[in-house]
Each structure stands twice: as C-alpha cells, then as structure tokens.
Amino acid sequence: MMEPDAPAPSRTPLYLTLGTGALFAGALAYIGIADPHRPGFLAPLCPFKALTGWDCPACGGLRMTHDLLHGDLAAAVADNVFLLVGLPLLAIWALLRRRQRKPVMPVPAIAVLAVAVLSWTVVRNLPGFPLVPTLLDG
C-alpha cells in the first residue's frame, strides 16, 4: 500500500522513450522515402562542409542510411564506410563495457576515436579517393 505522502510514479521516462522512438522511426521513414542522393532533399546543411569545403566524417550518412534501407550495401559503402562499420562497432564496444560495469569511454578510447575520426576526415578528402558521398542529378 502506498503512503499518502508518496509521489505517484512519473510516466515521463515512458513518454520520453516513446516520443524519441516515434521521432527516430519518422526520420528513418523520411530518409527511406525521400532520396538524399537527389538535389532538393530537405535536410540541414553540414556546417563543417559549409565552412571548409571538405566532407566531414559523417557526410554521406543520410545517403548511407537510405542505401541500407533499400538494400544497396555497395552504395552504402561508397557513401560512408566509416559510419557503416564504425557505428555498430562503437555500439558493441559501449554495450560490452557497460555490461562489464566499466567506464564506457575511457580516455584511451576517446583518443583512439579522435585519431580515427581525424584520419578518416583527411583520407576521404584526398584527391581521387574513391569513397565519396554520391549525388544524382534531379
């Protein structure tokens, strides 16, 4: 039996989880239906690319997601192989660390991640590098 002065359990975490899931599903549906490869796709511009003219480590991520939703693994690799391979590996790493009750991102892991991101940014912007985000003519 609840004490009369005890607060009722909050449903905020449940609503937050459901709302986040709905936004994520809506975003995936939009990326799957609309084609980020085509000019006119409604998405925010990449601030890094706008400032530097270089592709950032995540450039091509929406195109990669669209390609995966349509079963085109080769196009997903070309659009952003770093995210395609790196995000699942990072998720597995974090889950294993959490399960072992260890810090998810210790300083050495952050350093390795930073070096990998910087290296990918430089390599993908080298002239002639074949794995670049694709755009199709309208």
N, C-alpha and C positions, 0 to 999 in steps of 0.2 A: 504494500500500500504506500502511495506517495505521501510525503509530508505536505501539509497545506502550504508551507512557505517555499517549497522546492520549485524552481522554474521548470516549465514544460520543456521537453527536449526540442531543440531547434531543428527545423527542416531545411535551414539554409544550405548545409552541405549537399543535401539531396538535390535541391533546386539548382544549385551551382553546378553540380555534376551533370544533371540533365540538360541544363542550358548550354554548358560547354560542349557536351556531346552533340546537341542539335546544331550548334554553330559549326562544329567540325564536319558533321555529315552534310550540312548545307554547302560548306566551302568545297568539300570533295565533289558533291553533285555539280556545282557550278564549274569546277575545273574539268570534270569529266564531260559535261555537256558542251560548254563553250570551249574553244580551241585556243590555248595560249600561244600556239605557233603562228596564228594569224594576226596581222595588224588590226588594231581596234579592240583587242581583248581588254576588258576592263580590269585593271589591276594597278596597284601603286607602282610608281617608278622606283627603281633601285637607286637610293641616294649615293651609294659608292660609285656606281657606273656613271651617274649624272655628274659627279664631281671629278672623277678621274678618267673616265672613258674606258676603264678596264671592267671586265666581268668580275664580280665579287665571288666568293666561294659558293654562295647559294644561287647565283644567277643560273637560270635554266631549271630551277627546282619545280616551278609550276608546270613547265613543259614536261619534265621528267615524270611528275605525278600523273599528268594527262596521258602520257605514253603508257605508264604502268596500268592505269585504269582501262586502257584499250588493248592491253596485252602485247605491246610493242617494246620488248626488252632492249633490242638493239638501239632504237631511238632514245630510250631512257638512258642508256649508257652514254650515248653521244651528248645528250643534253646536260647531264651532271652525274658522272660516275662516282665522284667523291661523296655526294649525298646518298646516292643509291646504295653504296657499300658502307659508308661511314655511319649513317644514322642507325641502321639495325645493329651494327657492332657496338656503337655507343650505348644503345638501349640495353643490349645484352650485358655489357660491362656494368652499367648502372644497376640493373636488376641483381646481378650476381653480387656486387659489392654490398648492396642494401640487404640482400638475404644473409650475407655473412656478418652483418651489423658493423661494417667498416665504412669509413667516410666514402661517399660516392665519388667525389672528385678531389683526391689529394693533390697537393702542389705538383708532384712529378707528372701526374696525369694531365693536369691543366697545361703544363709546359709542353708535353708531347702533342696535345691537341692544338695549342697555339702554333707550334712549328709546322704541324701538318696543314693547318688552315693557311698559313702564310706561304708555305711551299706550293700548295695547290693553286693559290691565287696567282703566284708568279708563273708557274708552269703553264697554266691554262691560258695565260695572256701572251705567251711567246709566239712570235710569228710562225705560222704553219702548223701550230698544234692542232691535231685533227678533232679533238673532242670539244666542240663549242656548241652553245645553245643554238638551235635552229629556228629560223623564221620562214614561213611560207608566204608567198605573195597572195594578196587578197583576191 
